[in-house]
């Protein structure tokens, strides 16, 4: 079985804990984190336009920082998982990258990403909603605050 765990800041512990609990011991697990390309463009352009031309970080510097954050997050996720997993760090449109990665998988694990006090559609942000609607494999959707991550 091939399992993809979508690692997102704020909810990754619940997704990893669910994979740890529900994925078979012999499953091939991939931990995926996607850095949104548009966030780097906004940060780069905003610093240039709003804060003047001094100390503007280059696209390479922003990509390097994003890669370091993604690497640390994926390493922490693998530690919580407690077993070997493939680490997949991508950059691009998040929803499209997750759907593309899920095409080769038997299960996609993700955590709800919106207001945890609301059930139903409002407990999902637009990116998670897109992924769920377009994933070509079964999806395990968990509540971030209802999973024991110890």
C-alpha positions in Angstrom: 0.0 0.0 0.0 1.2 3.5 -0.9 0.2 6.2 1.5 0.6 10.0 1.0 0.5 12.2 4.1 0.0 15.9 3.3 2.2 17.8 5.8 0.8 21.3 6.4 1.9 23.8 9.0 -0.5 23.8 12.0 -2.2 20.4 11.2 0.7 18.1 10.2 0.9 16.3 13.6 -2.7 15.0 13.3 -2.2 13.8 9.7 1.0 12.0 10.6 -0.5 10.5 13.8 -3.4 9.2 11.7 -1.1 7.6 9.2 0.9 6.1 12.0 -2.3 4.6 13.4 -4.1 3.5 10.2 -1.4 2.7 7.7 -0.3 -0.9 7.6 3.2 -1.6 9.0 4.5 -2.5 5.5 3.0 0.6 3.8 5.2 2.8 1.7 4.6 6.2 3.2 5.4 9.5 1.5 5.4 12.7 3.5 4.5 15.7 1.2 5.0 19.4 1.9 4.3 22.0 -0.8 5.6 25.6 -0.6 3.1 27.8 -2.3 4.9 29.6 -5.2 2.5 32.6 -4.9 3.6 33.3 -1.3 7.2 33.8 -2.3 6.2 36.1 -5.1 4.1 38.2 -2.8 6.8 38.4 -0.2 9.4 39.3 -2.8 7.2 41.9 -4.6 5.8 43.3 -1.4 9.3 44.0 0.1 10.3 45.7 -3.1 7.2 47.8 -3.6 6.2 48.6 0.0 9.5 48.6 1.9 11.8 50.2 -0.6 14.6 48.8 -2.5 17.0 48.1 0.3 17.5 44.6 1.7 15.3 43.0 -0.9 15.8 39.3 -0.7 16.4 37.6 -4.0 14.1 34.8 -5.2 17.0 32.4 -4.5 17.2 33.5 -0.9 13.4 33.2 -0.4 13.5 29.7 -2.0 16.3 28.7 0.2 14.4 29.8 3.3 11.3 28.0 2.2 13.3 24.8 1.4 14.9 24.9 4.9 11.5 25.3 6.5 10.0 22.4 4.4 13.0 20.2 5.2 12.6 20.8 8.9 8.9 20.2 8.9 9.3 16.9 6.9 12.1 15.8 9.2 9.9 16.5 12.3 7.0 14.6 10.6 9.2 11.6 9.9 10.3 11.6 13.6 6.7 11.6 14.8 5.8 8.9 12.3 8.5 6.7 13.8 9.6 4.9 10.7 11.2 5.5 7.3 9.2 7.5 4.8 9.9 9.2 1.5 10.2 12.9 2.0 8.7 14.9 -0.9 9.2 18.7 -0.8 7.6 20.6 -3.7 6.9 24.1 -4.7 4.0 25.3 -6.8 0.2 25.6 -6.6 -0.4 23.6 -3.5 -3.7 21.9 -4.5 -2.3 20.9 -7.9 0.9 19.4 -6.4 -1.0 17.4 -3.8 -3.5 16.0 -6.4 -0.6 15.2 -8.7 1.3 13.4 -5.9 -1.9 11.5 -4.9 -2.3 10.0 -8.4 0.2 7.3 -7.7 -1.1 6.5 -4.1 -3.6 4.1 -2.6 -4.5 6.5 0.3 -4.2 10.2 1.0 -4.1 11.4 4.6 -4.8 15.0 5.5 -6.2 17.1 8.4 -9.0 19.6 8.2 -7.6 23.0 7.9 -10.2 25.5 9.0 -12.3 26.3 12.0 -12.2 23.2 14.2 -15.4 24.3 16.0 -17.4 23.9 12.8 -18.4 20.6 11.3 -19.1 20.0 7.6 -17.9 22.1 4.7 -16.7 25.0 6.7 -14.2 22.9 8.5 -12.2 22.8 5.2 -10.3 25.6 3.5 -10.5 26.0 -0.3 -7.2 24.1 -0.9 -8.2 21.0 1.1 -11.6 21.1 -0.5 -10.0 21.1 -3.9 -7.7 18.2 -3.0 -10.6 16.1 -1.6 -12.7 16.8 -4.7 -10.0 15.9 -7.2 -7.9 13.2 -5.4 -7.9 10.0 -7.5 -7.5 7.8 -4.4 -9.3 7.3 -1.1 -8.9 10.1 1.4 -8.5 9.8 5.2 -9.6 13.2 6.6 -8.9 13.8 10.3 -9.7 16.5 12.8 -6.4 18.1 14.0 -7.5 18.5 17.6 -9.0 15.0 18.0 -5.9 12.9 17.4 -3.5 12.0 20.1 0.0 13.1 18.8 2.0 12.0 21.8 
